[in-house]
Amino acid sequence: MRKRRLSSAVSENAQKEKFRAIIDNVTSLTMYNENKRAICIIRKDLAKDYEIEVDASEAPVLNKLMSEPEPYETSMAEIKILQQEIFPLIDSFKAVFGEEKELKLHAIKLAIGGSINDYVTIQERDLEKFDVNPTLTGLRDFVKENNDSILGFLDSEYVSEEGNVIYLSCGKKNVTDNIYSFKIKILASMQQRSYFLQQEHKYYGLQLFIMIESKKPNDDKLLDFLKELGIDWELIFFRRRLAIHDWTEIECERNSDSLKNFIRAKYNNLNYFDINNIIRLISKNELPFKVVDKMGSLLYKMKSERALQIQEKKFDKSRYQEGIYLNNSIENRTYENRTNNDNSRVIDEYSLTLKKAEIAAAANIACAYLGIQKEITFDRDISIDDILKYQEELTNF
């Protein structure tokens, strides 16, 4: 039996997942998952708690001489942002990923001087021209030793295509086998300027972004880092999973086609006949959605185990036939080759059709597991002895 293909739209949606969570009044989180690429973005609004100084820049003249445009205003953020929001992230990062891991500094511009009207700027590129690779840990130590003379940090880069003014950028690639990259940025979005003017009465709304790109959204190191930040990821995932389940339950109980589609998508080794027999039994006994879900889980495991057992038996038979292979004539060898090739084929779980007694046994086990006391009505051609036999088998799953 050929496996029924899901529509391209359903298949594509099954591989994608995106949601947003509000952690508190300044912190939010967005998770995006597609195939073998997951992105976690943590955003913190710095405009509510920190001040920023804005002044006119030399951009009206400078932009005519340079290939990369500069913003027409220059802005300076409080050094407290680095001390209170950025530097503690170093300890969290090292606690999860290892003390030897360092975050490379890509963009920072510090104001060194005596007052807001008397300072000079230095950048990470001033070290790079001496082939020195600046790190976030090194920046922390430098700020600690020169705290009195560092007034703040300024806009370091203007990305005109994105409309973003970058104040800090650092990161590391290939953090672990599963985490492709880890980035920290402080930026102000020109696209969101009107929002911050309205809400915070500030011309620039600074925001902290932590971006983690990984192979899967539930990587242990990623979740450990979220816990280091005080983000209760278990509660976030639980709320989302519970809400999706409840909504799915309502839709499936209202529409049998939705129920069939749900079973087909979630338990993809159950074939057309399996699903129809399950729905028929459920409808006949008016069983709730949670029973169907539990039945699907049990029968999915049973079919997987059944296919594995059949494959192992065929493998053992083919090994036995190899023992007598060399003693056969050439004609018999040709026949044996055909037999071995047939036996070595991988068993397709989907092509195995469940017996009605197996489905009935799964219904009994599911009801007992969920505490539903109901006498289930079966078709007359189903043997009670067979049901009891398969119930014993299903209790192992």
C-alpha positions as a LaTeX table, in Angstrom:
\begin{tabular}{lrrr}
\hline
Residue & $x$ (\AA) & $y$ (\AA) & $z$ (\AA) \\
\hline
Met1 & 0.00 & 0.00 & 0.00 \\
Arg2 & 1.41 & 3.37 & $-1.01$ \\
Lys3 & 1.60 & 5.96 & 1.75 \\
Arg4 & $-0.81$ & 8.86 & 1.32 \\
Arg5 & 1.05 & 12.10 & 0.84 \\
Leu6 & 0.09 & 15.15 & 2.85 \\
Ser7 & $-0.59$ & 18.29 & 0.82 \\
Ser8 & 2.44 & 20.53 & 0.30 \\
Ala9 & 0.87 & 23.29 & 2.41 \\
Val10 & 0.26 & 20.91 & 5.34 \\
Ser11 & 3.73 & 19.41 & 4.97 \\
Glu12 & 5.35 & 22.85 & 4.92 \\
Asn13 & 3.39 & 24.08 & 7.94 \\
Ala14 & 4.31 & 20.95 & 9.89 \\
Gln15 & 7.99 & 21.86 & 9.49 \\
Lys16 & 7.51 & 25.49 & 10.56 \\
Glu17 & 6.76 & 26.90 & 13.97 \\
Lys18 & 6.77 & 30.48 & 15.16 \\
Phe19 & 5.51 & 32.06 & 18.35 \\
Arg20 & 6.13 & 35.02 & 20.64 \\
Ala21 & 6.12 & 35.17 & 24.43 \\
Ile22 & 5.99 & 38.24 & 26.67 \\
Ile23 & 8.20 & 37.64 & 29.73 \\
Asp24 & 7.68 & 40.95 & 31.56 \\
Asn25 & 7.06 & 44.62 & 30.77 \\
Val26 & 10.46 & 45.03 & 29.02 \\
Thr27 & 11.33 & 41.50 & 27.84 \\
Ser28 & 9.93 & 39.34 & 25.05 \\
Leu29 & 10.97 & 36.17 & 23.25 \\
Thr30 & 10.36 & 34.89 & 19.72 \\
Met31 & 11.01 & 31.32 & 18.58 \\
Tyr32 & 11.14 & 30.34 & 14.92 \\
Asn33 & 11.71 & 26.78 & 13.75 \\
Glu34 & 12.01 & 25.54 & 10.18 \\
Asn35 & 13.48 & 22.16 & 9.17 \\
Lys36 & 16.87 & 21.84 & 10.91 \\
Arg37 & 17.17 & 25.52 & 11.76 \\
Ala38 & 15.74 & 27.15 & 14.86 \\
Ile39 & 16.12 & 30.78 & 15.90 \\
Cys40 & 15.52 & 32.16 & 19.38 \\
Ile41 & 15.42 & 35.94 & 19.77 \\
Ile42 & 15.26 & 37.55 & 23.20 \\
Arg43 & 14.46 & 41.28 & 23.16 \\
Lys44 & 14.75 & 43.71 & 26.05 \\
Asp45 & 13.51 & 47.31 & 25.88 \\
Leu46 & 16.25 & 49.53 & 27.33 \\
Ala47 & 14.45 & 52.82 & 26.68 \\
Lys48 & 12.28 & 52.51 & 29.80 \\
Asp49 & 15.18 & 52.42 & 32.26 \\
Tyr50 & 18.11 & 54.20 & 30.59 \\
Glu51 & 18.79 & 57.64 & 29.13 \\
Ile52 & 20.45 & 58.56 & 25.84 \\
Glu53 & 22.07 & 61.85 & 24.75 \\
Val54 & 21.50 & 63.01 & 21.15 \\
Asp55 & 23.56 & 65.56 & 19.19 \\
Ala56 & 23.98 & 66.58 & 15.55 \\
Ser57 & 26.71 & 64.80 & 13.57 \\
Glu58 & 29.00 & 65.71 & 10.68 \\
Ala59 & 26.98 & 63.45 & 8.32 \\
Pro60 & 25.74 & 66.29 & 6.01 \\
Val61 & 29.33 & 66.77 & 4.82 \\
Leu62 & 30.87 & 63.41 & 5.75 \\
Asn63 & 28.39 & 61.32 & 3.77 \\
Lys64 & 29.50 & 63.03 & 0.55 \\
Leu65 & 33.07 & 61.86 & 1.14 \\
Met66 & 32.47 & 58.31 & 2.45 \\
Ser67 & 31.02 & 55.24 & 0.77 \\
Glu68 & 29.20 & 54.08 & 3.94 \\
Pro69 & 26.55 & 56.54 & 5.20 \\
Glu70 & 26.60 & 57.88 & 8.75 \\
Pro71 & 23.50 & 58.85 & 10.76 \\
Tyr72 & 22.69 & 62.55 & 10.85 \\
Glu73 & 22.55 & 62.45 & 14.63 \\
Thr74 & 25.11 & 61.07 & 17.01 \\
Ser75 & 23.83 & 59.52 & 20.24 \\
Met76 & 25.47 & 58.33 & 23.44 \\
Ala77 & 24.04 & 55.66 & 25.74 \\
Glu78 & 24.76 & 55.33 & 29.45 \\
Ile79 & 27.70 & 53.12 & 30.40 \\
Lys80 & 25.35 & 51.57 & 32.98 \\
Ile81 & 23.73 & 49.62 & 30.13 \\
Leu82 & 26.97 & 47.70 & 29.56 \\
Gln83 & 27.56 & 47.20 & 33.28 \\
Gln84 & 24.05 & 46.10 & 34.22 \\
Glu85 & 22.69 & 44.46 & 31.05 \\
Ile86 & 25.59 & 43.22 & 28.91 \\
Phe87 & 28.46 & 42.19 & 31.15 \\
Pro88 & 26.32 & 39.83 & 33.32 \\
Leu89 & 25.55 & 37.94 & 30.09 \\
Ile90 & 29.22 & 36.92 & 29.91 \\
Asp91 & 28.89 & 34.88 & 33.10 \\
Ser92 & 25.64 & 33.31 & 31.91 \\
Phe93 & 27.19 & 32.44 & 28.55 \\
Lys94 & 30.29 & 30.87 & 30.10 \\
Ala95 & 28.29 & 29.00 & 32.74 \\
Val96 & 26.33 & 27.21 & 30.02 \\
Phe97 & 28.78 & 26.89 & 27.13 \\
Gly98 & 32.14 & 26.75 & 28.92 \\
Glu99 & 34.66 & 29.10 & 30.50 \\
Glu100 & 36.93 & 28.87 & 27.46 \\
Lys101 & 34.30 & 30.27 & 25.09 \\
Glu102 & 34.67 & 33.97 & 24.22 \\
Leu103 & 32.29 & 36.38 & 22.47 \\
Lys104 & 34.12 & 38.29 & 19.75 \\
Leu105 & 33.43 & 42.03 & 19.69 \\
His106 & 32.29 & 43.27 & 16.26 \\
Ala107 & 31.13 & 46.82 & 16.98 \\
Ile108 & 31.50 & 49.26 & 19.89 \\
Lys109 & 32.41 & 52.95 & 20.17 \\
Leu110 & 33.38 & 54.28 & 23.60 \\
Ala111 & 33.51 & 57.93 & 24.72 \\
Ile112 & 36.70 & 58.63 & 26.73 \\
Gly113 & 37.04 & 61.95 & 28.49 \\
Gly114 & 36.11 & 64.24 & 31.36 \\
Ser115 & 32.57 & 65.31 & 30.53 \\
Ile116 & 29.82 & 65.24 & 27.93 \\
Asn117 & 31.46 & 68.31 & 26.37 \\
Asp118 & 35.02 & 66.96 & 26.48 \\
Tyr119 & 35.69 & 63.46 & 25.13 \\
Val120 & 37.19 & 61.40 & 22.28 \\
Thr121 & 35.99 & 58.11 & 20.82 \\
Ile122 & 37.73 & 54.76 & 20.42 \\
Gln123 & 36.44 & 51.64 & 18.63 \\
Glu124 & 37.16 & 47.92 & 18.40 \\
Arg125 & 38.76 & 48.48 & 14.97 \\
Asp126 & 41.49 & 50.53 & 16.66 \\
Leu127 & 42.70 & 47.24 & 18.15 \\
Glu128 & 42.09 & 45.18 & 15.02 \\
Lys129 & 44.56 & 47.23 & 13.00 \\
Phe130 & 47.23 & 45.77 & 15.32 \\
Asp131 & 45.84 & 42.27 & 14.64 \\
Val132 & 44.29 & 42.13 & 18.13 \\
Asn133 & 40.87 & 40.46 & 18.37 \\
Pro134 & 38.77 & 42.34 & 20.95 \\
Thr135 & 36.34 & 40.31 & 23.09 \\
Leu136 & 33.38 & 41.18 & 25.29 \\
Thr137 & 35.29 & 39.89 & 28.33 \\
Gly138 & 38.19 & 42.18 & 27.48 \\
Leu139 & 35.79 & 45.12 & 27.12 \\
Arg140 & 34.35 & 44.36 & 30.57 \\
Asp141 & 37.81 & 44.41 & 32.16 \\
Phe142 & 38.74 & 47.64 & 30.33 \\
Val143 & 35.57 & 49.40 & 31.49 \\
Lys144 & 36.13 & 48.21 & 35.05 \\
Glu145 & 39.68 & 49.58 & 35.14 \\
Asn146 & 38.79 & 52.89 & 33.45 \\
Asn147 & 35.31 & 53.50 & 34.81 \\
Asp148 & 35.94 & 57.15 & 35.74 \\
Ser149 & 37.04 & 58.18 & 32.24 \\
Ile150 & 34.46 & 56.23 & 30.18 \\
Leu151 & 31.38 & 58.40 & 29.75 \\
Gly152 & 29.27 & 56.02 & 27.67 \\
Phe153 & 29.10 & 54.26 & 24.29 \\
Leu154 & 27.91 & 55.77 & 21.01 \\
Asp155 & 26.29 & 54.67 & 17.79 \\
Ser156 & 28.95 & 52.59 & 16.05 \\
Glu157 & 27.36 & 51.63 & 12.75 \\
Tyr158 & 24.39 & 52.65 & 10.63 \\
Val159 & 22.83 & 49.95 & 8.44 \\
Ser160 & 20.82 & 52.04 & 5.99 \\
Glu161 & 19.20 & 49.02 & 4.27 \\
Glu162 & 17.69 & 47.87 & 7.58 \\
Gly163 & 17.24 & 51.31 & 9.13 \\
Asn164 & 19.16 & 50.17 & 12.25 \\
Val165 & 21.71 & 52.10 & 14.28 \\
Ile166 & 24.11 & 49.63 & 15.93 \\
Tyr167 & 25.62 & 50.49 & 19.34 \\
Leu168 & 27.05 & 47.08 & 20.26 \\
Ser169 & 27.55 & 43.87 & 18.35 \\
Cys170 & 29.33 & 40.70 & 19.46 \\
Gly171 & 28.95 & 36.98 & 18.96 \\
Lys172 & 30.41 & 33.56 & 18.34 \\
Lys173 & 29.89 & 30.96 & 15.62 \\
Asn174 & 29.72 & 27.18 & 16.13 \\
Val175 & 29.24 & 27.45 & 19.88 \\
Thr176 & 28.34 & 23.75 & 20.11 \\
Asp177 & 27.53 & 20.97 & 17.65 \\
Asn178 & 23.86 & 22.01 & 17.74 \\
Ile179 & 24.17 & 25.77 & 18.19 \\
Tyr180 & 25.34 & 27.47 & 15.00 \\
Ser181 & 25.71 & 31.01 & 16.32 \\
Phe182 & 25.19 & 33.23 & 19.37 \\
Lys183 & 24.88 & 37.03 & 18.95 \\
Ile184 & 24.26 & 40.01 & 21.22 \\
Lys185 & 23.29 & 43.40 & 19.80 \\
Ile186 & 22.18 & 46.77 & 21.09 \\
Leu187 & 20.46 & 48.82 & 18.42 \\
Ala188 & 17.90 & 51.50 & 17.70 \\
Ser189 & 15.46 & 51.00 & 14.84 \\
Met190 & 14.57 & 54.02 & 12.75 \\
Gln191 & 11.40 & 52.15 & 11.74 \\
Gln192 & 10.26 & 52.15 & 15.39 \\
Arg193 & 11.24 & 55.75 & 16.18 \\
Ser194 & 7.63 & 57.00 & 16.24 \\
Tyr195 & 6.71 & 54.34 & 18.81 \\
Phe196 & 9.44 & 55.38 & 21.24 \\
Leu197 & 8.66 & 59.06 & 20.73 \\
Gln198 & 5.05 & 58.38 & 21.65 \\
Gln199 & 5.60 & 55.92 & 24.49 \\
Glu200 & 8.89 & 56.99 & 26.07 \\
His201 & 9.32 & 60.53 & 24.63 \\
Lys202 & 12.78 & 59.53 & 23.44 \\
Tyr203 & 14.23 & 60.12 & 20.02 \\
Tyr204 & 16.15 & 56.81 & 20.06 \\
Gly205 & 14.73 & 53.66 & 21.60 \\
Leu206 & 17.60 & 51.37 & 22.49 \\
Gln207 & 16.87 & 47.65 & 22.49 \\
Leu208 & 18.96 & 44.66 & 23.51 \\
Phe209 & 18.73 & 41.57 & 21.29 \\
Ile210 & 20.13 & 38.11 & 22.00 \\
Met211 & 19.96 & 35.87 & 18.92 \\
Ile212 & 20.66 & 32.14 & 19.09 \\
Glu213 & 20.58 & 30.00 & 15.96 \\
Ser214 & 20.48 & 26.25 & 16.58 \\
Lys215 & 19.68 & 22.94 & 14.94 \\
Lys216 & 16.55 & 22.39 & 17.07 \\
Pro217 & 14.40 & 24.62 & 19.29 \\
Asn218 & 14.63 & 22.42 & 22.38 \\
Asp219 & 18.42 & 22.07 & 22.53 \\
Asp220 & 19.51 & 21.47 & 26.13 \\
Lys221 & 22.17 & 24.20 & 26.09 \\
Leu222 & 19.70 & 26.72 & 24.67 \\
Leu223 & 17.16 & 25.90 & 27.38 \\
Asp224 & 19.87 & 26.08 & 30.06 \\
Phe225 & 20.82 & 29.56 & 28.86 \\
Leu226 & 17.19 & 30.72 & 28.99 \\
Lys227 & 17.04 & 29.43 & 32.56 \\
Glu228 & 20.23 & 31.40 & 33.37 \\
Leu229 & 18.40 & 34.53 & 32.21 \\
Gly230 & 15.47 & 33.74 & 34.51 \\
Ile231 & 13.14 & 32.83 & 31.63 \\
Asp232 & 10.74 & 30.02 & 32.59 \\
Trp233 & 10.79 & 28.17 & 29.25 \\
Glu234 & 8.91 & 25.20 & 30.74 \\
Leu235 & 5.91 & 27.41 & 31.51 \\
Ile236 & 6.06 & 28.99 & 28.04 \\
Phe237 & 6.11 & 25.62 & 26.25 \\
Phe238 & 3.45 & 24.17 & 28.57 \\
Arg239 & 1.00 & 27.05 & 28.02 \\
Arg240 & 1.46 & 26.87 & 24.27 \\
Arg241 & 1.18 & 23.08 & 24.04 \\
Leu242 & $-1.90$ & 22.97 & 26.28 \\
Ala243 & $-3.69$ & 25.73 & 24.33 \\
Ile244 & $-2.95$ & 24.08 & 20.96 \\
His245 & $-4.16$ & 20.73 & 22.29 \\
Asp246 & $-7.41$ & 22.19 & 23.63 \\
Trp247 & $-8.19$ & 23.99 & 20.38 \\
Thr248 & $-7.34$ & 20.87 & 18.35 \\
Glu249 & $-9.64$ & 18.81 & 20.56 \\
Ile250 & $-12.56$ & 21.16 & 19.92 \\
Glu251 & $-12.07$ & 21.14 & 16.14 \\
Cys252 & $-11.64$ & 17.36 & 15.96 \\
Glu253 & $-14.74$ & 16.66 & 18.04 \\
Arg254 & $-16.77$ & 18.95 & 15.79 \\
Asn255 & $-15.56$ & 17.48 & 12.49 \\
Ser256 & $-14.63$ & 13.86 & 11.74 \\
Asp257 & $-12.54$ & 14.88 & 8.72 \\
Ser258 & $-10.38$ & 17.05 & 10.99 \\
Leu259 & $-10.03$ & 14.09 & 13.34 \\
Lys260 & $-8.88$ & 11.85 & 10.48 \\
Asn261 & $-6.40$ & 14.47 & 9.33 \\
Phe262 & $-5.07$ & 14.85 & 12.87 \\
Ile263 & $-4.45$ & 11.12 & 13.25 \\
Arg264 & $-2.86$ & 10.90 & 9.81 \\
Ala265 & $-0.52$ & 13.83 & 10.48 \\
Lys266 & 0.51 & 12.90 & 14.03 \\
Tyr267 & 0.71 & 9.10 & 13.67 \\
Asn268 & 1.99 & 8.75 & 10.14 \\
Asn269 & 2.33 & 4.95 & 10.08 \\
Leu270 & $-1.45$ & 4.45 & 10.45 \\
Asn271 & $-2.92$ & 3.82 & 7.01 \\
Tyr272 & $-6.32$ & 4.53 & 5.46 \\
Phe273 & $-7.95$ & 1.34 & 6.81 \\
Asp274 & $-6.48$ & 1.80 & 10.30 \\
Ile275 & $-7.83$ & 5.35 & 10.57 \\
Asn276 & $-11.27$ & 4.45 & 9.24 \\
Asn277 & $-11.60$ & 1.56 & 11.70 \\
Ile278 & $-10.51$ & 3.83 & 14.57 \\
Ile279 & $-13.02$ & 6.53 & 13.62 \\
Arg280 & $-15.78$ & 3.95 & 13.19 \\
Leu281 & $-15.20$ & 2.56 & 16.69 \\
Ile282 & $-14.95$ & 6.04 & 18.23 \\
Ser283 & $-18.17$ & 7.23 & 16.56 \\
Lys284 & $-20.03$ & 4.07 & 17.52 \\
Asn285 & $-19.13$ & 4.48 & 21.19 \\
Glu286 & $-19.07$ & 8.30 & 21.29 \\
Leu287 & $-15.59$ & 8.36 & 22.81 \\
Pro288 & $-13.85$ & 11.73 & 23.42 \\
Phe289 & $-10.86$ & 13.10 & 21.54 \\
Lys290 & $-8.34$ & 12.26 & 24.26 \\
Val291 & $-9.16$ & 8.56 & 23.83 \\
Val292 & $-8.46$ & 8.78 & 20.09 \\
Asp293 & $-5.15$ & 10.50 & 20.77 \\
Lys294 & $-4.09$ & 7.83 & 23.26 \\
Met295 & $-5.20$ & 5.06 & 20.91 \\
Gly296 & $-3.16$ & 6.58 & 18.12 \\
Ser297 & $-0.09$ & 6.68 & 20.33 \\
Leu298 & $-0.49$ & 3.02 & 21.35 \\
Leu299 & $-1.17$ & 1.76 & 17.84 \\
Tyr300 & 1.69 & 3.81 & 16.39 \\
Lys301 & 4.12 & 2.09 & 18.77 \\
Met302 & 2.55 & $-1.32$ & 18.10 \\
Lys303 & 2.96 & $-0.99$ & 14.32 \\
Ser304 & 6.54 & 0.21 & 14.67 \\
Glu305 & 7.38 & $-2.73$ & 16.92 \\
Arg306 & 5.53 & $-5.17$ & 14.65 \\
Ala307 & 7.44 & $-4.01$ & 11.56 \\
Leu308 & 10.73 & $-4.29$ & 13.42 \\
Gln309 & 9.95 & $-7.87$ & 14.51 \\
Ile310 & 9.06 & $-8.91$ & 10.96 \\
Gln311 & 12.23 & $-7.34$ & 9.62 \\
Glu312 & 14.36 & $-9.15$ & 12.22 \\
Lys313 & 12.76 & $-12.49$ & 11.32 \\
Lys314 & 13.46 & $-11.91$ & 7.63 \\
Phe315 & 17.04 & $-10.93$ & 8.44 \\
Asp316 & 17.58 & $-14.10$ & 10.49 \\
Lys317 & 16.13 & $-16.19$ & 7.64 \\
Ser318 & 18.41 & $-14.59$ & 5.07 \\
Arg319 & 21.45 & $-15.27$ & 7.29 \\
Tyr320 & 20.41 & $-18.92$ & 7.57 \\
Gln321 & 20.11 & $-19.16$ & 3.80 \\
Glu322 & 23.62 & $-17.78$ & 3.39 \\
Gly323 & 24.93 & $-20.81$ & 5.23 \\
Ile324 & 23.67 & $-23.23$ & 2.59 \\
Tyr325 & 24.29 & $-20.87$ & $-0.33$ \\
Leu326 & 27.78 & $-22.16$ & $-1.22$ \\
Asn327 & 26.62 & $-25.77$ & $-1.35$ \\
Asn328 & 23.93 & $-25.13$ & $-3.96$ \\
Ser329 & 24.18 & $-25.45$ & $-7.71$ \\
Ile330 & 24.41 & $-22.31$ & $-9.89$ \\
Glu331 & 20.70 & $-22.60$ & $-10.78$ \\
Asn332 & 19.71 & $-22.82$ & $-7.13$ \\
Arg333 & 22.00 & $-19.90$ & $-6.28$ \\
Thr334 & 20.12 & $-17.71$ & $-8.73$ \\
Tyr335 & 16.84 & $-18.66$ & $-7.09$ \\
Glu336 & 18.28 & $-18.10$ & $-3.61$ \\
Asn337 & 19.53 & $-14.66$ & $-4.66$ \\
Arg338 & 16.02 & $-13.65$ & $-5.67$ \\
Thr339 & 14.65 & $-14.95$ & $-2.35$ \\
Asn340 & 17.26 & $-13.12$ & $-0.29$ \\
Asn341 & 16.63 & $-9.88$ & $-2.15$ \\
Asp342 & 12.90 & $-10.15$ & $-1.42$ \\
Asn343 & 13.57 & $-10.89$ & 2.25 \\
Ser344 & 16.06 & $-8.02$ & 2.67 \\
Arg345 & 13.52 & $-5.39$ & 1.69 \\
Val346 & 12.71 & $-2.98$ & 4.49 \\
Ile347 & 9.26 & $-3.50$ & 5.90 \\
Asp348 & 7.06 & $-0.44$ & 5.45 \\
Glu349 & 5.09 & 0.16 & 8.66 \\
Tyr350 & 2.39 & 1.97 & 6.72 \\
Ser351 & 1.61 & $-1.09$ & 4.57 \\
Leu352 & 0.78 & $-3.22$ & 7.62 \\
Thr353 & $-2.93$ & $-3.00$ & 8.42 \\
Leu354 & $-4.08$ & $-3.32$ & 12.02 \\
Lys355 & $-6.67$ & $-5.91$ & 12.96 \\
Lys356 & $-9.98$ & $-4.78$ & 14.40 \\
Ala357 & $-9.14$ & $-6.64$ & 17.60 \\
Glu358 & $-5.94$ & $-4.61$ & 17.97 \\
Ile359 & $-7.86$ & $-1.36$ & 17.61 \\
Ala360 & $-10.49$ & $-2.56$ & 20.10 \\
Ala361 & $-7.74$ & $-3.50$ & 22.56 \\
Ala362 & $-6.19$ & $-0.02$ & 22.18 \\
Ala363 & $-9.58$ & 1.56 & 22.95 \\
Asn364 & $-9.89$ & $-0.49$ & 26.17 \\
Ile365 & $-6.36$ & 0.40 & 27.27 \\
Ala366 & $-6.84$ & 4.10 & 26.44 \\
Cys367 & $-10.10$ & 4.32 & 28.42 \\
Ala368 & $-8.55$ & 2.54 & 31.39 \\
Tyr369 & $-5.47$ & 4.81 & 31.27 \\
Leu370 & $-7.60$ & 7.96 & 31.15 \\
Gly371 & $-9.99$ & 6.76 & 33.87 \\
Ile372 & $-13.01$ & 6.58 & 31.56 \\
Gln373 & $-15.42$ & 3.91 & 32.75 \\
Lys374 & $-17.36$ & 2.86 & 29.69 \\
Glu375 & $-18.35$ & $-0.47$ & 28.23 \\
Ile376 & $-17.19$ & $-0.34$ & 24.63 \\
Thr377 & $-19.30$ & $-1.94$ & 21.90 \\
Phe378 & $-17.34$ & $-3.93$ & 19.29 \\
Asp379 & $-18.25$ & $-5.57$ & 15.99 \\
Arg380 & $-19.53$ & $-9.12$ & 16.31 \\
Asp381 & $-16.70$ & $-10.59$ & 14.25 \\
Ile382 & $-14.09$ & $-9.50$ & 16.83 \\
Ser383 & $-12.98$ & $-12.24$ & 19.22 \\
Ile384 & $-12.85$ & $-11.34$ & 22.92 \\
Asp385 & $-9.83$ & $-13.65$ & 23.32 \\
Asp386 & $-7.98$ & $-11.71$ & 20.61 \\
Ile387 & $-8.79$ & $-8.42$ & 22.30 \\
Leu388 & $-7.41$ & $-9.69$ & 25.62 \\
Lys389 & $-4.29$ & $-10.99$ & 23.88 \\
Tyr390 & $-3.58$ & $-7.64$ & 22.21 \\
Gln391 & $-4.39$ & $-5.74$ & 25.41 \\
Glu392 & $-1.59$ & $-7.64$ & 27.11 \\
Glu393 & 0.77 & $-6.69$ & 24.27 \\
Leu394 & $-0.26$ & $-3.02$ & 24.37 \\
Thr395 & 0.35 & $-2.69$ & 28.10 \\
Asn396 & 4.09 & $-2.83$ & 27.28 \\
Phe397 & 3.92 & 0.48 & 25.36 \\
\hline
\end{tabular}
